[in-house]
């Protein structure tokens, strides 16, 4: 089996909160979010035998107890992703996934086979703006992925499942609807960074989170990740 390979980080402490993980990047993503930080692996081809990728994962075993599959969009390569996840689990790794949720069938299959312990699900914007932001028809698919993740988190099939919202100045008003739709999952507010935008500060993100009445993790370049809790 061949994998369209995007890159490998042998040890990361940021891709899975509280875990030391190696990270495998799979190339290719049909979405075109204007703020994507991995534009270099949205397209192109670098086909590698799956055994080569598994050897990289195996070599990280001395320092990492988990593997995270990211991208690009890793669920674009559903069969390869399932193969790698199953093999990593046999090695004793916990398995995590970063996804935009546009291929819900792949997510549902991974959950049904108990091949993932963590899913970090990007929730990009409100549903009515989704297709314009991603430049493809995606809203219904992401809704399906979100529902699958909420079910899996509720019944214990997922150890953790943060919903990650990248928030830009001027879109703070979108947050209450997103927070309601993601209730039952951890909520992460990520500082939106893109040319032409003044990033929201941590204090501004906290102010946007305050009306939600729930615990939120906030990520900024300046302060890293902090926990905001309106009821400490």
KOLDRENKOL-999404 format. One record per atom (N, C-alpha, C, CB): residue in three letters; x, y, z. Coordinates in pm, whole numbers, plus 32768, in hexadecimal, padded with zeros to 4 digits. Atoms other than C-alpha are relative to their C-alpha. Glycine has a CB too. Layout:
% residues N
ALAXYZ/...
END
This chain:
% residues 232
UNK80557F898000/UNK800080008000/UNK8059807C8000/UNK7FA08001807B/UNK7FB47F858008/UNK807B815C7FA9/UNK7FB580728043/UNK801E80237F6E/UNK80357F8D7FB7/UNK804A829E806D/UNK8036807E7FBD/UNK80287FFB8097/UNK7FD37F7E8031/UNK805584017FE3/UNK8031804E8079/UNK7F8D804D7FB3/UNK7FBE7FD57F85/UNK814C847D80E6/UNK801880968001/UNK80837FB68011/UNK7FEC7F707FF4/UNK815D85E18167/UNK806E80288060/UNK7F83803F802B/UNK7F967FDE7FA2/UNK825B85D38281/UNK7FF37FB08080/UNK7FFE8094801F/UNK7FFC804D7F84/UNK82B9854283D2/UNK804A8050806A/UNK80437F767FEA/UNK7FBE7FC47F8B/UNK830B85D48529/UNK80107F928068/UNK7FAC807B803A/UNK7FEC80737FA8/UNK83AA84CE860C/UNK7FD18015808F/UNK808F7FDC8001/UNK80317FE77F78/UNK834585788751/UNK7FBE808A8004/UNK80747FF88068/UNK804C7F847FF3/UNK823B86808793/UNK7FB77FFE8086/UNK7F9B80127F8A/UNK804C7FF37F83/UNK81A386FF88D7/UNK7F89805D7FEF/UNK805A80338070/UNK806E7FA28018/UNK80A087E18831/UNK7F8D7FC27FB0/UNK8034807A7FB8/UNK806780388057/UNK7FDD86FD8747/UNK7F987FAD804C/UNK80407FAB7F96/UNK805F80497FAC/UNK7F37863A8862/UNK80198030808E/UNK800F7F627FF4/UNK7FEA7FC07F7F/UNK7F0C86F889A5/UNK801D7F99806D/UNK7F8680548027/UNK7FDA80587F92/UNK7FC1864D8AC3/UNK80457F807FD6/UNK7F897FDE804D/UNK7FC1807B8031/UNK805C854189E7/UNK807B80217FAD/UNK7F9D7FAE7FAD/UNK7F8E7FFB805C/UNK81AD8513893F/UNK7FDE7FA87F88/UNK80867FD28046/UNK802D80488077/UNK815C84AE87DB/UNK805E80197F8C/UNK7F70802A7FDB/UNK7FC97FE48084/UNK81F984838689/UNK7F8B80277FA5/UNK80507F837FC7/UNK806A7FCD8056/UNK8136852B8572/UNK801F7FDF7F6E/UNK7FEF80978012/UNK7FF68022808E/UNK80FE84A98412/UNK7FA4805D7FB2/UNK7FDC7F6A7FE6/UNK804E7FA78056/UNK808A85A5830D/UNK7FE37FB97F7C/UNK804A80867FE9/UNK8027803B8080/UNK7FC7851A81E7/UNK7FDC80707F9F/UNK7F887F9E8013/UNK800C7F968064/UNK7FC985E880AB/UNK7F7780007FBF/UNK806D7FF17F96/UNK807C7FF1804B/UNK7E95866F7FFB/UNK7F8E80318054/UNK7FDB7F7F7FC1/UNK80797FCE7FBE/UNK7D628737805E/UNK7FAD80497F98/UNK8024805F8078/UNK80557FBD8063/UNK7C3A87A27F86/UNK7FCF8088802F/UNK7F8A7FAA7FDE/UNK802D7F7D7FCE/UNK7BE688CC8069/UNK806A80697FE2/UNK7FE37FFA8098/UNK7FA67F91801D/UNK7C7C8A22802A/UNK7FE880728062/UNK7FED80317F6F/UNK80107F9B7F99/UNK7C638ADC8173/UNK806E806A7FEF/UNK80057FC1808F/UNK7FA07F968022/UNK7D0C8C2E8144/UNK807380098065/UNK7FB880857FF8/UNK7F9B7FF37F97/UNK7DD18C0F8289/UNK80517F808015/UNK7FBE80288081/UNK7FBA807F7FF0/UNK7E5D8AAF8254/UNK809780158012/UNK7FE67FA57F87/UNK7F707FF57FE6/UNK7FBC8A8F82E5/UNK804E7F8D7FC2/UNK801980048095/UNK7FBC80708041/UNK800B894E8226/UNK7FE57FFE7F6A/UNK7FD47F7A803F/UNK801D7FF4808F/UNK7FD789CE80C5/UNK805C7FA87FAC/UNK800E80937FD3/UNK7F9C804C804E/UNK811289188051/UNK7FD77F707FEB/UNK808580048046/UNK8028808C8013/UNK806987C6807E/UNK7F6B7FF27FDE/UNK801F7FAF807E/UNK8089800A8030/UNK7F0D881C8000/UNK7FF87FAB7F81/UNK7FC8808B7FE5/UNK7FFC80468081/UNK7F70878B7EAD/UNK80847FB67FF4/UNK7FED80627F8A/UNK7F828042801D/UNK808686C67E0F/UNK7FFD7F6C8023/UNK806F8043804B/UNK7FF980907FEC/UNK80F8855F7E26/UNK808A7FD7802E/UNK7FDA7FB57F80/UNK7F85803D7FCE/UNK820284AF7EF0/UNK7FD97F768035/UNK804580598071/UNK803280857FDD/UNK819F83417EEE/UNK806D7FB08047/UNK7FCF7FB67F83/UNK7FA580537FB1/UNK8246826C7FF9/UNK7FBA7F7D8023/UNK802F804A8081/UNK8037807E7FD0/UNK821581008051/UNK7FD680118091/UNK80667F8D7FF0/UNK80317FF37F77/UNK814880E7818F/UNK80657FCB8065/UNK7F7B7FB78011/UNK7F9D80377FA3/UNK825C8016822B/UNK806B80668024/UNK80417F837FC3/UNK7F9E7F977FE3/UNK83488140820E/UNK7FCA805E806C/UNK802280507F80/UNK803E7FA87F9C/UNK8254821882D4/UNK7FFA7FB88088/UNK7F71802B7FD3/UNK8008804C7F83/UNK8224810683D5/UNK80897FF28043/UNK7FC67F757FE6/UNK7F7980067FC7/UNK839D80EB8400/UNK802080828049/UNK80697FE57F92/UNK7FEC7F7F7FBC/UNK83A682608456/UNK7FB780018086/UNK7FD080757FA8/UNK804F80047F85/UNK8293822E8556/UNK80437FA58067/UNK7F6F7FD07FE4/UNK7FC280627FA5/UNK834080FC85EB/UNK807E803A8041/UNK80237F7F7FB4/UNK7F847FC77FCB/UNK848881BB8614/UNK7FE7806A806A/UNK8051803B7F8F/UNK80217F9A7F9C/UNK83D382C186E5/UNK7FD17FC38084/UNK7F95805B7FCB/UNK803D80437F8D/UNK836081BD87E2/UNK8049801D8082/UNK7FFC7F6C7FE9/UNK7FB57FE97F86/UNK8476820E88D8/UNK7FDD80868041/UNK80947FFB7FE4/UNK801F7F7C7FC8/UNK83FD83778903/UNK7F6D80247FF7/UNK805180697FB9/UNK808D7FDE8016/UNK829183788891/UNK7FA77F89801F/UNK7FEA802F7F6F/UNK8060806A7FE3/UNK816A82B18911/UNK7F8480087FAA/UNK7FD880058090/UNK80747FEC8055/UNK80778331880E/UNK802D802C7F75/UNK7F9F8069803E/UNK7FEA7FCD8087/UNK8061837D869C/UNK7F85804F7FD9/UNK801B7F8C7F9A/UNK806C7FAA8031/UNK7F9284968607/UNK800A80087F68/UNK8007808E8040/UNK80067FF18091/UNK7F258498849B/UNK7FC080877FE0/UNK7FB07F8B7FBE/UNK802B7F788020/UNK7F0385F6840E/UNK801480177F6B/UNK804D806A8054/UNK7FF37FE7808F/UNK7F1886A382BE/UNK801D80917FE2/UNK7F837FD57FB9/UNK805E80428059/UNK7EAF871D81CB/UNK7F827FD4804B/UNK80437F887FBE/UNK8075803E7FC3/UNK7D7986568213/UNK80137F6A7FFC/UNK7F7C80297FB7/UNK7FDC808E8000/UNK7DD584F58281/UNK7F8E7FA47FD6/UNK80307FD88087/UNK806E805A8024/UNK7C778467824C/UNK7FE77FFD7F69/UNK7F81802B8047/UNK8004800A8093/UNK7C9E84AF80D7/UNK80377F7A7FD2/UNK804F80737FBF/UNK7FC48082801E/UNK7D6E836F80D9/UNK7FCB7F988063/UNK809D80088006/UNK804180547F9D/UNK7C77829A8198/UNK803E7F768012/UNK7F747FF07FDD/UNK7FC780867FED/UNK7CFE813A8153/UNK808E80028037/UNK7FFF7FB67F7C/UNK7F767FF77FCD/UNK7E6981A2818B/UNK8001802B8091/UNK805280637FAB/UNK80097FD27F76/UNK7E0B825A82CA/UNK7FD87F8E805D/UNK7F9D8074800C/UNK802D80707FAD/UNK7D52812A8355/UNK806F7F99800F/UNK7F837FBF7FC3/UNK7F9180617FFC/UNK7E78804882FB/UNK806C802F8061/UNK803B7FEC7F73/UNK7F977FCB7FAA/UNK7F74812A83A8/UNK7FD380038092/UNK8028808D7FD3/UNK80337FF97F78/UNK7E96815C84D9/UNK7FFC7F768041/UNK7F7580408002/UNK800880887FCA/UNK7E5B7FE68505/UNK808B7FCB8021/UNK7FBA7FA37F9C/UNK7F7880317FE8/UNK7FCE7F9A84E5/UNK804080488077/UNK805780147F82/UNK7FC97FB47F8F/UNK802D80B085D9/UNK7FC67FCE8083/UNK7FE580967FEF/UNK803F80327F86/UNK7F33802C86D5/UNK803F7F798028/UNK7F677FF17FEC/UNK7FC080807FE1/UNK7FD07ED186B9/UNK808B8013803D/UNK800A7FA97F82/UNK7F7D7FE17FC5/UNK811F7F73870F/UNK7FF380328090/UNK804980697FAB/UNK80147FCD7F79/UNK80857FF58851/UNK7FE980958009/UNK80747FDC8052/UNK80197F717FFF/UNK8048815D87E8/UNK7F6C801F8014/UNK8031803E7F7D/UNK80837FC28008/UNK7F158226883C/UNK7FFB804D7F7D/UNK7FE4805E807A/UNK800C7FC68086/UNK7E8B82BD86FB/UNK7FA5807B8004/UNK7FC77F987F9C/UNK804C7F85800A/UNK7E17842186BF/UNK7FF1802D7F71/UNK8041806E8052/UNK80207FD08087/UNK7D8584D38592/UNK7FDC80938006/UNK7F8D7FAE7FC2/UNK80297F768017/UNK7D75863F8529/UNK7FB580047F7B/UNK807B80628000/UNK80528007807A/UNK7C5E866E842A/UNK7FA380777FF5/UNK7FB07F7F7FFE/UNK80667F998017/UNK7B79876E838B/UNK7F757FC47FF0/UNK802480527F83/UNK808280417FFB/UNK7A62866B8384/UNK7FB57FF57F7D/UNK7FAD8046805D/UNK804B8000807F/UNK7A0F86778212/UNK7FED7F747FC6/UNK804680587F9B/UNK8016808B8029/UNK7A2284FC81EE/UNK7FCA7FB18077/UNK80857FC17FCA/UNK8037803E7F87/UNK7936848182FE/UNK80017F697FFD/UNK7F74802F8016/UNK7FFF80918008/UNK792C831D827C/UNK80817FC48034/UNK7FE97FD37F72/UNK7F7E80317FCF/UNK7A9E82F482C4/UNK800780098097/UNK807380507FC0/UNK80017FEF7F6F/UNK7A75837E8423/UNK7FA97F968042/UNK7FCF808D8026/UNK805A80657FC7/UNK794F82988466/UNK803E7F757FFA/UNK7F7A80007FB6/UNK7FBE8083800A/UNK7A15816B83E9/UNK80707FF28067/UNK80387FEC7F73/UNK7F9580057F9C/UNK7B3F81C084C7/UNK7FC77FEA808C/UNK805480817FFC/UNK804080107F7D/UNK7A5981DF85F2/UNK7FC57F748010/UNK7F9280698013/UNK803E80867FF9/UNK79A3809B85A0/UNK80697F948017/UNK7FB27FE27F80/UNK7F9480617FF0/UNK7AF17FE38590/UNK8055801B807C/UNK805780007F85/UNK7FB67FDB7F87/UNK7B6D808886D3/UNK8092801B7FE2/UNK7FF47F928069/UNK7F787FE4802C/UNK7C9E810E861F/UNK80328089802A/UNK80097FF57F6C/UNK7FD47F7C7FD4/UNK7CA7826D86B6/UNK7FD780178091/UNK7FC5806E7FA6/UNK801A7FDD7F75/UNK7CBD82E9881C/UNK7FE18095800F/UNK80787FDA8058/UNK80137F707FFD/UNK7CBB845F87D0/UNK7FE080327F74/UNK807C80468037/UNK801B7FB9807D/UNK7C1B852D86BC/UNK7FF880948020/UNK7F7D7FCD7FBB/UNK80067F6F7FF9/UNK7C62869F86A4/UNK7FB7802F7F82/UNK80908041800C/UNK80577FE08071/UNK7B48872285C8/UNK7FF980977FEE/UNK7F727FC58016/UNK800B7F728020/UNK7B6388778524/UNK7F6F80227FE1/UNK805D80257F89/UNK80817FC68024/UNK7A1E89378525/UNK801E808D7FD0/UNK7F988000807A/UNK7FC77F89803F/UNK7A6A8A508435/UNK7FAF807F8016/UNK80107FE97F6E/UNK80557F8A7FFE/UNK793F8B39844A/UNK7F707FD38015/UNK801080527F7B/UNK808D80277FF8/UNK77C48B40845A/UNK7FD97FB77F80/UNK7FA4807D8016/UNK80238059806F/UNK77138A4A8376/UNK7FE0804D7F80/UNK7F8A7FA98025/UNK80277FB88079/UNK768C8B538288/UNK8078803B7FB4/UNK7F9F806F8023/UNK7F887FCA8041/UNK77EE8BD0823F/UNK80627F947FD6/UNK80458062805D/UNK7F9D806B800D/UNK78958A7D822C/UNK80327FED7F71/UNK7FC67F7F8031/UNK7FD980238088/UNK78918A3680B8/UNK8050806F7FBE/UNK7F847FE17FAC/UNK7FB47F908039/UNK790C8B92805C/UNK808E80038037/UNK7FBA8084801E/UNK7F7C7FFA7FC4/UNK7A2D8B818151/UNK805B7F927FCA/UNK7FF67FF48096/UNK7FAE8071802D/UNK7AA68A2780E4/UNK800A7FF87F67/UNK7FC77F7F8035/UNK800680028092/UNK7A548A677F74/UNK7FDA7F767FCC/UNK8085802B7FC5/UNK803C807C802D/UNK7999891E7F5B/UNK7F867FE38056/UNK80667F8A8006/UNK807780267FB5/UNK7855887E7FCF/UNK802A7FA78073/UNK7F987FB97FA4/UNK7FC680487F8E/UNK78AA8811812E/UNK7FA98000807D/UNK8084803C8021/UNK80457FED7F81/UNK77B188808238/UNK7FBB7F828031/UNK7F9B80707FF4/UNK804980777FD5/UNK76D88749823D/UNK805F7F8F8029/UNK7FA47FCF7F90/UNK7F9F80687FDC/UNK780886638243/UNK803C801B8089/UNK80707FF87F96/UNK7FC47FDF7F7E/UNK78A2871C8369/UNK7F9A7FED8070/UNK803680918000/UNK8069801A7F9D/UNK775687118423/UNK7FFA7F6B8022/UNK7F7780307FCC/UNK800380917FEA/UNK775A859683F6/UNK80787FD48053/UNK7FFC7FB47F79/UNK7F8880227FB3/UNK78BF857F8476/UNK7FF4802E8090/UNK807C803D7FC0/UNK80137FCB7F79/UNK786C865A85A1/UNK7FA27FA68050/UNK7FC980907FFA/UNK805F80587FBB/UNK7742857D85F8/UNK80417F7C8026/UNK7F857FE77FA8/UNK7FBC807E7FE4/UNK7819844485DF/UNK8062800F8074/UNK804B7FCE7F83/UNK7FA07FE87F95/UNK792284DA86C1/UNK7FB980138086/UNK8056807B7FE1/UNK804B7FEC7F84/UNK7821854987C3/UNK7FCB7F7C8036/UNK7F8C80627FE9/UNK802F80847FD3/UNK778C83EB87CE/UNK80727FAF803B/UNK7FBF7FB47F8C/UNK7F8E80517FD3/UNK78E2834A87F2/UNK803880348084/UNK806E80007F96/UNK7FD17FC87F82/UNK794C843A8904/UNK7F9F7FDC8071/UNK8010809A7FF5/UNK8065801C7F9A/UNK7804840189BF/UNK80017F6F802C/UNK7F7680267FCE/UNK8006808E7FDB/UNK7818828689B2/UNK80897FC48022/UNK7FC17FB17F90/UNK7F7E802D7FD1/UNK798982748A07/UNK805D7FC97F98/UNK7FEC7F9C8065/UNK7FA680338069/UNK7A19820D88B7/UNK807280607FE3/UNK7FB27FE57F81/UNK7F967F9E8011/UNK7AE4835088A9/UNK802F802E8089/UNK7FD180797FAC/UNK7FC57FCF7F84/UNK7BD183A689C4/UNK7FF08097800A/UNK80947FD98008/UNK800B7F6E8001/UNK7BCD85158960/UNK7FDD802E7F74/UNK808480428030/UNK802A7FCD8083/UNK7B3685E6884A/UNK7FE980968009/UNK7F7F7FB87FD1/UNK80117F708001/UNK7B78875A883F/UNK7FC680307F7A/UNK80858045801C/UNK802E7FB68076/UNK7AB38831874C/UNK805180807FFB/UNK7F64801E8006/UNK7FA17F91800A/UNK7BAD893486D0/UNK7FC7806A7FA3/UNK808B7FCF7FCE/UNK80387F90804C/UNK7B2C8A87865B/UNK806E80687FEF/UNK7F83803D8048/UNK7FA07F94801C/UNK7C1F8B7685B1/UNK7FB080807FED/UNK80587FDF7F81/UNK80577F8A7FFB/UNK7B898CC98600/UNK804A807D7FD1/UNK7FCB8016808F/UNK7FC97F858037/UNK7BCB8E08853C/UNK7FB180798032/UNK80007FFC7F67/UNK803F7F837FD7/UNK7B828F6D859D/UNK7F89801D7FA4/UNK806680767FFD/UNK80797FE5804B/UNK7A238FCC8532/UNK7FA07F8C7FFA/UNK802380297F76/UNK805580778002/UNK799C8E698551/UNK7FDF7FCF808C/UNK80437F907FB0/UNK801C80297F77/UNK79798E6086CB/UNK7F6D7FDB8014/UNK8028806E8062/UNK808F801B7FF3/UNK78008E6186A1/UNK7FD77F757FD2/UNK7FB480657FB4/UNK801D8089802C/UNK78128D0785FF/UNK800C7F9B8072/UNK805D7FD97F8F/UNK7FD680617F9C/UNK788E8C69873E/UNK7F8E7FBF804E/UNK805D8042805F/UNK806A80437FB3/UNK77498C308804/UNK7FBE7F8B7FB5/UNK7F9780648026/UNK803F806D804D/UNK76AF8B5F86EB/UNK805D7F897FF5/UNK7FD880327F74/UNK7F9F806D800A/UNK77EE8A9586BF/UNK800D7FB88085/UNK808A80367FD2/UNK7FF3803C7F7C/UNK780C8A5E8835/UNK7F887FA78020/UNK800F806C806B/UNK807780517FE7/UNK76A789DE8845/UNK80067F7E7FB0/UNK7F8180507FDD/UNK7FFA80778055/UNK76DC88EE8722/UNK80697F9C802F/UNK801D80287F70/UNK7F9380587FD5/UNK781A886487C0/UNK7FF47FD98093/UNK808680447FE8/UNK801280237F73/UNK778B8839891E/UNK80117F688012/UNK7F74802F8034/UNK7FDD808C7FEB/UNK780786F089AC/UNK808F7FE17FDD/UNK7FA47FA77FB0/UNK7F73800D8021/UNK7964871F891E/UNK804E80708044/UNK801680037F66/UNK7FAA7F937FD4/UNK7A8987E889A2/UNK8003806A7F92/UNK80907FCD8021/UNK7FFE7F948061/UNK7A93893C88FA/UNK808680498009/UNK7F8B80638018/UNK7F807FBB8008/UNK7BDA89DA8887/UNK7FEE80787FA3/UNK80717FA07FCC/UNK7FFF7F878053/UNK7BED8B418808/UNK808F801D7FD8/UNK7FC18079804B/UNK7F7A7FED8035/UNK7D188B74872A/UNK800880887FBD/UNK80257F8F7F9C/UNK7FEB7F7B8039/UNK7D9A8CCB86CD/UNK80137FF67F69/UNK807A80448040/UNK7FF37FFE8092/UNK7D608D038558/UNK8071805B7FD6/UNK7F7D802C7FBF/UNK7F8D7FB4802F/UNK7E9E8D7584AC/UNK80067FF57F69/UNK80847FCD8041/UNK7FF87FFD8091/UNK7EA48DE08340/UNK8022808E7FD4/UNK7F7A7FCF7FBE/UNK7FE17F798030/UNK7F278F038271/UNK7F8280567FF4/UNK80487FF87F78/UNK80707FA48009/UNK7E4590328288/UNK7FA37FFF8077/UNK7FB37FE27F87/UNK805480097F89/UNK7DAD8FD083D7/UNK80528020807B/UNK7FC07F73800B/UNK7FC37FE87F7D/UNK7E06905A852D/UNK7FD07F91805D/UNK7FDC808E8039/UNK802C80737FAE/UNK7E028F218609/UNK7FBE802D8082/UNK80767FA4801F/UNK803B7FEB7F7D/UNK7D208F1A8737/UNK80657FDE806D/UNK7F7F7FAC8010/UNK7FA8801E7F8F/UNK7DE38F2B887C/UNK7FBF7F978059/UNK801F80808050/UNK803880607FA0/UNK7DB98E2F8992/UNK7F8C803E804D/UNK806C7FCF8062/UNK806A7FBD7FB4/UNK7CED8F2E8A54/UNK7F8280117FAC/UNK8031808A8032/UNK80747FF38057/UNK7C0B8F698928/UNK7FBB7F7A7FE9/UNK8029803D7F7B/UNK803A8086800E/UNK7BDB8DF388FA/UNK7FB77FD98080/UNK806D7F997FDE/UNK8044801B7F82/UNK7B858DD58A6B/UNK7F7B804C8007/UNK805980268077/UNK807B7FB28001/UNK7A858EEC8A41/UNK7F977FC27FA5/UNK801C80907FD4/UNK805C8043805B/UNK79EB8E34891A/UNK7FC97F80803F/UNK80457FDF7F7A/UNK8029807E7FC1/UNK79DD8CF589EA/UNK7FA88016807A/UNK80797FB08028/UNK80457FE97F81/UNK79498D968B21/UNK7F6A7FE47FFB/UNK8016808F802B/UNK809280198000/UNK77D98D8C8AB3/UNK7FDA7F6D7FF0/UNK7FC0804D7F91/UNK8020808D8019/UNK77F38C178A67/UNK7FE37FB68082/UNK80727FBC7FB6/UNK801880417F80/UNK77F88BBB8BD7/UNK803A7F758009/UNK7F6F7FFA801A/UNK7FC380857FFC/UNK78DE8A938B9E/UNK8098800D7FFB/UNK7FCE7FAA7F8C/UNK7F6E80058002/UNK7A4A8A318BC4/UNK80317FF77F71/UNK80347F878053/UNK7FCB7FF98089/UNK7B158A808A8D/UNK809880048008/UNK7FC8807D7FB4/UNK7F707FF2800F/UNK7C7F8A4D8A2A/UNK801B80677F93/UNK80447F787FDF/UNK7FE17F93805C/UNK7D178B7B897C/UNK80917FF67FD6/UNK7FE3808A8041/UNK7F7880098036/UNK7E478B6D8899/UNK802480807FB6/UNK800D7F867FA2/UNK7FCB7F8D8048/UNK7F128C9A882D/UNK80977FEE7FEF/UNK7FE18084804C/UNK7F7080068014/UNK80708CCC87A7/UNK804980368079/UNK8029804D7F83/UNK7FBB7FBA7F95/UNK80C58DAE88CB/UNK80037FAF8082/UNK7FBE80868019/UNK800F803F7F7D/UNK804C8CDB89EF/UNK7FF47F697FFB/UNK7F8980378045/UNK80138090800A/UNK80368B78896A/UNK7F707FDC801E/UNK805F7FB7805F/UNK8088802B7FDF/UNK7F0A8AB989EF/UNK7FE4801A8094/UNK7FEB7F6A7FDF/UNK802C7FE77F76/UNK7E518B2E8B26/UNK7F707FD2800C/UNK800E80978027/UNK808A80297FE5/UNK7D0D8ABE8BC7/UNK7FB480798034/UNK7FFB7F898066/UNK805A7F987FD0/UNK7BF68BBB8BEC/UNK7F847FBD803A/UNK7FD980647F8C/UNK8073803B7FBC/UNK7AEE8B5A8CE8/UNK7FB380708044/UNK802B7F938067/UNK804C7F937FC4/UNK79D98C538D3C/UNK7FD67FE18090/UNK7F85801D7FAD/UNK802280267F77/UNK79978B8E8E7D/UNK80727FAE803A/UNK7F7B7FB18005/UNK7F8B804B7FCD/UNK7AEB8B358F0F/UNK7FE27FBC8084/UNK8077805E8011/
END
